[in-house]
Amino acid sequence: MKITATGFEFNDFKAFKRFAVDQELVGSISLEEAIVDNNGNVLIKEKVTLKESMMKKLEEMEGQFLPLFKLSLTDELLKKIKFQISKAVYKRFEDKTNHFLNFIYKESEIPLPNFRGIIFHAFCTKSLTLIFFRILIDHPNFFNHCADLGLLSMGSVIQKKLGIKMVNRYSFLAGLLADLCLVDTDYWKTPLNGKDVAKYIKHSSQAILKLKLHPEIADAINGHPIPDLVMDTGTEDSEIDFDSLSKGVYLTELINTDTQTDTIDEESPHDEGVTERTVEFATEALRVGRYIMENLKSSSEKDQISEKLLVMFTYNVEKGYFKKEVANLVISQFKMFDTVIQRIRIVSEIENKCKFPTSAWAYPKPKAAQILCKNSHYECPLIVAGWDIRVITSQEAFGYIGTNLKEGSYPKCHLEEELKERLHIEPIISTRKHLPEQKDQD
C-alpha cells in the first residue's frame, strides 16, 4: 500500500482485497481509475461503488488484468478509516486479559466521560489518521504499544472532571505519539529507563511538529521523562544510538505523508482555550502512564492487576516523583488494595524523615519491619549502634525509582521505632549477642 497526496495505491490484488475486507470498505468505496483486462476490456469502471460480486470477479480473473488500484481519500473513506483505528484502540481496554487498562476504563466505580468519542476525535488530521492506519496494518504490535501508552496516560486524568481544556485528548495524544520514533526498532519491547526515554523522545516531538499538530503535545512529551527511573531489567546509560532514530526509513515515510491541505477536522473539538495547565497535566498523565507501562513490561504477574505495581507506584508518589493531584486519581480506583497502600504511604512518610535524604530505607519492601541506613551514615544521630543488618542478596528493584538495595552490611535507624508503632509491628526479641544476619525476603 502506498499513500499519496490524493489517496491510496495498491499494485497487488491480494493486498487490495485484504485492505478492503479487513477495513469493512466493500460496498462503500470506488476506484479512481478503471480496471481493464490484458485485452483492454473494462472490468470495473471508475467511480462505481465496488461491490462484493466485483471483488469475486477480480479474484477469479487474477493475473488477467493490470493490478493497479487507486482509491481517492474522500471524507467518507477518511471517516471509515478513523473508525477502524479507533476500534483497534478500543479493543485494548475491552480485552479483559489487558487487566490494568480494562480495570481503569471498564471497571471504574465512577461514570467516565465519553472516552470513545475522545479517542475518535483525537485523530484530528488526515496525516495523523493515515500514519496510524499504516502502523495498524504494517506493525500491529507497535500500534498496540502506542495505543496502550495513550490509554494509560489518559486513564489517570479521565477519572475526575478537572475542568482543564482538552486535558483528556492531549494526554491520550501525548502517550500515543511519545514513542513514534521507535517504529523502526524493537526498543519499545523491553523496559526503558528514564535516561533512555529522555534521549529519544526529542525525535518523536520533532515528528509531531512536522505533522503540524499542536506544539503543546510535543511539550508534554518532552517534559515527561523521569531520569531516575531505573528498571530492574533495563540497562542504565545504554549504548543505543538514539540519534539515528530520526533516519529510520519507515518513520521518514510516515512523517513525509503528503495530504496536501492538512487541517484540523472540523468535527473534532477545537483547541482554543488550551492553557499551561493543560500541558502540565498532560505531561504528568504521560509520566504516570510511562511508569505503569515500563513496570508492566517487567512484571511476570500477567494474570492479575499487579498489587505490587500499585504499592510501588504509591511509594514513589509519596517520594515526590509524581503530582498527587493526578497520581491519586489512579490509586483511588484500586479499593481492594487500600490496606497495603496505606501501609506503604506510612513507610514512605517515615523514610522522608531521614536526616540524610534518601538514606533511610525500609526493609524488606513492601512488608517492611526494619529501617536501615542505605548509605551508612554512621555519624547520623539516628543510627542504632551495634545492630548492623547483613543483606545477603540484592533486593529486587521492581517499581522503584533510584538504586536498589545491594548486598552488604547496613546500620539500623531509630526511625524503625516509629515504623513499628504506626504499623503495629511486634518487636523481635533476639537472644543473639552478635550482629544478626538478615536474609532478603523479596
URJOGI-V499933 format. One record per residue. N is the residue number from 1. RES is the residue in three letters. PHI is phi as a letter, one per 40 degrees, with the letter a starting at -180 (* if undefined). PSI is psi in whole degrees, 0 to 359 (NA if undefined). D_CENTER is the distance of its C-alpha to the mean C-alpha in Angstrom with 1 decimal. Layout:
N:RES:PHI:PSI:D_CENTER + N:RES:PHI:PSI:D_CENTER
//
This chain:
1:MET:*:136:27.8 + 2:LYS:b:131:28.4 + 3:ILE:c:123:27.2 + 4:THR:b:181:30.0 + 5:ALA:c:338:30.8 + 6:THR:b:347:32.4 + 7:GLY:i:221:30.4 + 8:PHE:b:148:29.8 + 9:GLU:b:136:32.2 + 10:PHE:b:137:32.6 + 11:ASN:b:24:35.3 + 12:ASP:a:126:34.9 + 13:PHE:c:317:35.9 + 14:LYS:c:319:33.7 + 15:ALA:c:320:30.5 + 16:PHE:c:316:31.7 + 17:LYS:c:315:32.5 + 18:ARG:d:318:29.2 + 19:PHE:c:310:27.5 + 20:ALA:c:319:29.9 + 21:VAL:c:311:29.9 + 22:ASP:c:325:26.2 + 23:GLN:c:9:25.4 + 24:GLU:f:47:28.4 + 25:LEU:b:350:30.2 + 26:VAL:c:129:33.7 + 27:GLY:g:358:36.1 + 28:SER:b:3:34.3 + 29:ILE:b:160:34.3 + 30:SER:b:156:37.2 + 31:LEU:c:146:37.9 + 32:GLU:c:329:38.8 + 33:GLU:b:150:41.5 + 34:ALA:c:153:43.8 + 35:ILE:b:122:43.6 + 36:VAL:b:150:47.0 + 37:ASP:c:182:48.4 + 38:ASN:c:346:50.1 + 39:ASN:c:3:53.3 + 40:GLY:g:4:52.0 + 41:ASN:c:140:51.9 + 42:VAL:c:123:49.2 + 43:LEU:c:314:47.1 + 44:ILE:b:123:44.5 + 45:LYS:c:154:45.3 + 46:GLU:c:153:43.0 + 47:LYS:g:13:41.6 + 48:VAL:b:134:42.3 + 49:THR:d:127:39.7 + 50:LEU:c:112:38.6 + 51:LYS:c:169:39.6 + 52:GLU:c:325:39.0 + 53:SER:c:325:42.7 + 54:MET:c:321:42.2 + 55:MET:c:320:39.2 + 56:LYS:c:322:41.4 + 57:LYS:c:316:44.2 + 58:LEU:c:323:42.1 + 59:GLU:c:320:40.9 + 60:GLU:c:332:44.6 + 61:MET:b:15:45.6 + 62:GLU:d:133:42.8 + 63:GLY:g:348:44.4 + 64:GLN:b:11:47.1 + 65:PHE:a:163:45.3 + 66:LEU:c:116:43.3 + 67:PRO:c:76:39.6 + 68:LEU:b:109:38.3 + 69:PHE:b:119:36.2 + 70:LYS:b:127:35.3 + 71:LEU:b:130:33.4 + 72:SER:c:142:33.5 + 73:LEU:c:80:30.3 + 74:THR:c:165:31.8 + 75:ASP:c:323:30.2 + 76:GLU:c:316:30.5 + 77:LEU:c:318:28.8 + 78:LEU:c:321:25.9 + 79:LYS:c:320:25.5 + 80:LYS:c:321:25.5 + 81:ILE:c:318:22.8 + 82:LYS:d:321:20.6 + 83:PHE:c:318:21.3 + 84:GLN:c:320:20.5 + 85:ILE:c:313:17.0 + 86:SER:c:319:16.4 + 87:LYS:c:323:17.8 + 88:ALA:c:326:15.5 + 89:VAL:c:317:12.5 + 90:TYR:d:323:14.7 + 91:LYS:d:335:15.3 + 92:ARG:c:323:11.8 + 93:PHE:c:348:12.7 + 94:GLU:c:340:16.4 + 95:ASP:c:116:16.4 + 96:LYS:c:345:17.7 + 97:THR:c:344:16.7 + 98:ASN:c:71:13.0 + 99:HIS:d:312:14.3 + 100:PHE:c:312:11.8 + 101:LEU:c:317:10.6 + 102:ASN:d:322:14.3 + 103:PHE:c:311:15.5 + 104:ILE:c:340:13.9 + 105:TYR:b:318:14.7 + 106:LYS:c:336:17.8 + 107:GLU:b:8:19.4 + 108:SER:d:139:19.1 + 109:GLU:c:353:22.6 + 110:ILE:b:150:22.6 + 111:PRO:c:123:22.9 + 112:LEU:c:155:19.8 + 113:PRO:c:175:20.3 + 114:ASN:c:82:20.2 + 115:PHE:c:334:16.4 + 116:ARG:c:319:17.5 + 117:GLY:c:322:19.6 + 118:ILE:c:316:16.9 + 119:ILE:c:314:14.7 + 120:PHE:d:312:17.9 + 121:HIS:c:347:19.2 + 122:ALA:c:331:16.0 + 123:PHE:c:76:17.2 + 124:CYS:c:356:20.1 + 125:THR:b:159:21.6 + 126:LYS:c:315:23.1 + 127:SER:c:315:21.5 + 128:LEU:c:316:17.9 + 129:THR:c:313:18.9 + 130:LEU:c:323:20.7 + 131:ILE:c:312:18.2 + 132:PHE:c:340:15.6 + 133:PHE:c:317:18.6 + 134:ARG:c:316:19.5 + 135:ILE:c:320:16.2 + 136:LEU:d:319:16.4 + 137:ILE:c:315:19.9 + 138:ASP:c:324:19.8 + 139:HIS:b:69:16.5 + 140:PRO:d:326:15.3 + 141:ASN:c:322:13.1 + 142:PHE:c:323:11.3 + 143:PHE:d:315:11.1 + 144:ASN:c:321:9.6 + 145:HIS:c:311:6.8 + 146:CYS:c:317:6.3 + 147:ALA:c:318:7.2 + 148:ASP:c:316:5.1 + 149:LEU:c:322:1.9 + 150:GLY:c:317:5.4 + 151:LEU:c:322:6.9 + 152:LEU:c:321:5.6 + 153:SER:c:308:6.4 + 154:MET:c:331:9.5 + 155:GLY:c:337:10.3 + 156:SER:c:318:11.6 + 157:VAL:c:342:13.9 + 158:ILE:c:350:15.1 + 159:GLN:c:352:16.9 + 160:LYS:a:143:19.7 + 161:LYS:c:105:21.6 + 162:LEU:c:343:21.2 + 163:GLY:g:27:23.5 + 164:ILE:b:123:21.5 + 165:LYS:d:125:21.8 + 166:MET:g:17:18.8 + 167:VAL:c:323:16.3 + 168:ASN:c:314:14.4 + 169:ARG:c:315:14.4 + 170:TYR:c:325:13.6 + 171:SER:c:318:10.6 + 172:PHE:c:312:9.3 + 173:LEU:c:323:10.6 + 174:ALA:c:316:9.3 + 175:GLY:c:319:5.6 + 176:LEU:c:322:7.3 + 177:LEU:c:350:9.5 + 178:ALA:d:323:8.2 + 179:ASP:b:18:8.5 + 180:LEU:d:322:11.4 + 181:CYS:c:352:13.9 + 182:LEU:c:6:13.0 + 183:VAL:c:332:14.2 + 184:ASP:c:3:17.5 + 185:THR:b:180:16.4 + 186:ASP:b:10:15.2 + 187:TYR:d:327:13.7 + 188:TRP:c:347:10.1 + 189:LYS:c:338:11.6 + 190:THR:b:159:12.6 + 191:PRO:d:135:11.4 + 192:LEU:b:132:11.3 + 193:ASN:c:158:13.5 + 194:GLY:d:321:13.4 + 195:LYS:c:323:16.4 + 196:ASP:c:318:15.1 + 197:VAL:d:318:12.0 + 198:ALA:c:333:14.8 + 199:LYS:c:328:16.8 + 200:TYR:b:341:14.9 + 201:ILE:c:341:13.0 + 202:LYS:c:329:16.5 + 203:HIS:c:324:16.8 + 204:SER:c:318:13.9 + 205:SER:c:326:15.4 + 206:GLN:c:321:18.8 + 207:ALA:c:322:17.9 + 208:ILE:c:318:16.8 + 209:LEU:c:323:20.3 + 210:LYS:c:332:22.0 + 211:LEU:c:1:20.6 + 212:LYS:g:29:22.3 + 213:LEU:c:165:19.3 + 214:HIS:c:132:19.8 + 215:PRO:c:339:19.6 + 216:GLU:c:331:18.1 + 217:ILE:c:318:14.7 + 218:ALA:c:323:15.3 + 219:ASP:c:318:16.6 + 220:ALA:c:319:13.4 + 221:ILE:c:315:11.5 + 222:ASN:c:329:14.5 + 223:GLY:c:358:14.8 + 224:HIS:c:340:11.6 + 225:PRO:c:145:12.1 + 226:ILE:b:100:14.0 + 227:PRO:d:329:16.7 + 228:ASP:c:356:17.9 + 229:LEU:c:108:14.8 + 230:VAL:b:115:16.5 + 231:MET:c:145:15.2 + 232:ASP:c:324:18.2 + 233:THR:b:3:17.6 + 234:GLY:c:175:16.4 + 235:THR:b:117:19.0 + 236:GLU:c:137:19.9 + 237:ASP:f:55:21.2 + 238:SER:c:161:20.6 + 239:GLU:c:18:23.0 + 240:ILE:c:136:20.6 + 241:ASP:c:84:22.0 + 242:PHE:c:337:19.1 + 243:ASP:c:338:21.7 + 244:SER:c:353:22.4 + 245:LEU:c:323:19.1 + 246:SER:c:347:20.5 + 247:LYS:c:5:23.3 + 248:GLY:d:134:21.4 + 249:VAL:c:311:23.5 + 250:TYR:c:318:21.0 + 251:LEU:c:318:19.0 + 252:THR:c:318:22.4 + 253:GLU:c:320:23.4 + 254:LEU:c:308:20.4 + 255:ILE:c:347:20.8 + 256:ASN:c:11:24.6 + 257:THR:d:122:24.5 + 258:ASP:c:112:27.7 + 259:THR:b:19:27.7 + 260:GLN:f:250:30.7 + 261:THR:c:111:30.3 + 262:ASP:b:84:26.7 + 263:THR:b:163:26.8 + 264:ILE:c:134:24.5 + 265:ASP:d:125:25.0 + 266:GLU:c:339:27.8 + 267:GLU:c:344:26.5 + 268:SER:c:149:23.3 + 269:PRO:d:140:23.6 + 270:HIS:c:159:24.8 + 271:ASP:c:6:23.2 + 272:GLU:c:139:26.4 + 273:GLY:g:359:26.2 + 274:VAL:c:131:22.8 + 275:THR:b:181:23.4 + 276:GLU:c:331:22.3 + 277:ARG:c:325:21.0 + 278:THR:c:311:18.5 + 279:VAL:c:317:17.1 + 280:GLU:d:312:17.4 + 281:PHE:c:326:15.5 + 282:ALA:c:321:12.7 + 283:THR:c:313:12.4 + 284:GLU:c:321:12.5 + 285:ALA:c:318:10.0 + 286:LEU:c:324:7.4 + 287:ARG:c:317:9.0 + 288:VAL:c:314:8.8 + 289:GLY:d:319:5.1 + 290:ARG:c:314:5.1 + 291:TYR:d:314:8.3 + 292:ILE:c:315:7.6 + 293:MET:c:312:5.3 + 294:GLU:c:326:7.9 + 295:ASN:c:325:10.6 + 296:LEU:c:327:10.1 + 297:LYS:c:323:10.6 + 298:SER:c:0:13.8 + 299:SER:c:137:14.9 + 300:SER:c:356:17.9 + 301:GLU:c:68:18.0 + 302:LYS:c:345:16.4 + 303:ASP:c:4:19.1 + 304:GLN:a:159:18.4 + 305:ILE:c:133:16.2 + 306:SER:c:108:16.3 + 307:GLU:c:321:18.8 + 308:LYS:c:320:18.5 + 309:LEU:c:315:14.9 + 310:LEU:c:322:16.0 + 311:VAL:c:313:19.1 + 312:MET:c:327:17.6 + 313:PHE:c:314:15.1 + 314:THR:c:318:18.3 + 315:TYR:d:314:20.2 + 316:ASN:c:336:18.1 + 317:VAL:c:315:18.1 + 318:GLU:c:336:21.9 + 319:LYS:c:352:22.0 + 320:GLY:g:12:20.8 + 321:TYR:c:344:17.5 + 322:PHE:b:151:15.9 + 323:LYS:c:125:17.8 + 324:LYS:c:329:19.2 + 325:GLU:d:330:19.5 + 326:VAL:c:312:15.8 + 327:ALA:c:321:15.0 + 328:ASN:c:340:18.0 + 329:LEU:c:325:17.0 + 330:VAL:c:311:14.4 + 331:ILE:d:321:17.0 + 332:SER:c:343:19.8 + 333:GLN:c:339:18.5 + 334:PHE:b:72:19.3 + 335:LYS:c:330:23.1 + 336:MET:c:347:23.9 + 337:PHE:b:16:22.8 + 338:ASP:d:317:24.8 + 339:THR:c:310:27.4 + 340:VAL:c:329:25.3 + 341:ILE:c:319:23.0 + 342:GLN:c:323:26.2 + 343:ARG:c:314:27.5 + 344:ILE:c:333:24.7 + 345:ARG:c:317:25.0 + 346:ILE:c:316:28.7 + 347:VAL:d:311:28.1 + 348:SER:c:319:25.8 + 349:GLU:c:318:28.4 + 350:ILE:c:318:31.2 + 351:GLU:d:324:29.6 + 352:ASN:c:351:29.2 + 353:LYS:c:2:33.0 + 354:CYS:d:137:33.4 + 355:LYS:c:346:36.0 + 356:PHE:b:83:34.2 + 357:PRO:d:136:30.6 + 358:THR:g:359:28.1 + 359:SER:c:322:31.0 + 360:ALA:c:129:31.5 + 361:TRP:b:110:29.5 + 362:ALA:c:138:29.6 + 363:TYR:a:140:30.3 + 364:PRO:c:150:29.2 + 365:LYS:c:148:25.8 + 366:PRO:c:347:25.0 + 367:LYS:c:64:28.6 + 368:ALA:c:140:30.2 + 369:ALA:b:353:34.0 + 370:GLN:b:162:34.8 + 371:ILE:b:129:33.9 + 372:LEU:b:170:34.6 + 373:CYS:c:107:34.5 + 374:LYS:c:328:31.8 + 375:ASN:b:11:33.5 + 376:SER:f:56:37.1 + 377:HIS:c:84:38.6 + 378:TYR:c:341:42.0 + 379:GLU:c:351:43.4 + 380:CYS:c:135:41.3 + 381:PRO:c:347:43.5 + 382:LEU:c:357:41.1 + 383:ILE:c:137:41.5 + 384:VAL:c:106:43.4 + 385:ALA:c:141:45.8 + 386:GLY:g:7:46.8 + 387:TRP:b:43:43.9 + 388:ASP:d:147:41.4 + 389:ILE:b:133:38.7 + 390:ARG:b:117:38.3 + 391:VAL:c:120:34.8 + 392:ILE:c:314:35.3 + 393:THR:b:152:31.9 + 394:SER:c:136:28.7 + 395:GLN:c:137:26.5 + 396:GLU:d:138:23.1 + 397:ALA:c:10:20.4 + 398:PHE:d:125:17.5 + 399:GLY:g:353:15.5 + 400:TYR:c:162:17.9 + 401:ILE:b:130:17.7 + 402:GLY:h:193:20.7 + 403:THR:c:152:23.2 + 404:ASN:c:170:23.9 + 405:LEU:c:114:27.4 + 406:LYS:c:162:29.6 + 407:GLU:c:151:32.8 + 408:GLY:i:186:36.0 + 409:SER:b:139:38.1 + 410:TYR:b:139:37.0 + 411:PRO:c:150:39.2 + 412:LYS:c:158:38.8 + 413:CYS:b:142:38.1 + 414:HIS:c:341:40.1 + 415:LEU:c:343:36.9 + 416:GLU:c:329:36.9 + 417:GLU:c:318:39.8 + 418:GLU:c:322:37.7 + 419:LEU:d:312:34.9 + 420:LYS:c:321:37.4 + 421:GLU:c:314:39.0 + 422:ARG:c:332:36.0 + 423:LEU:c:3:34.5 + 424:HIS:f:48:38.0 + 425:ILE:c:127:38.0 + 426:GLU:c:134:41.5 + 427:PRO:c:145:42.7 + 428:ILE:c:120:43.2 + 429:ILE:c:119:46.8 + 430:SER:b:137:47.4 + 431:THR:c:1:50.9 + 432:ARG:c:144:50.0 + 433:LYS:b:356:51.6 + 434:HIS:b:175:49.3 + 435:LEU:c:128:45.7 + 436:PRO:c:145:43.5 + 437:GLU:b:124:41.2 + 438:GLN:b:136:37.8 + 439:LYS:c:134:35.6 + 440:ASP:d:130:31.9 + 441:GLN:c:357:30.9 + 442:ASP:c:NA:27.2
//
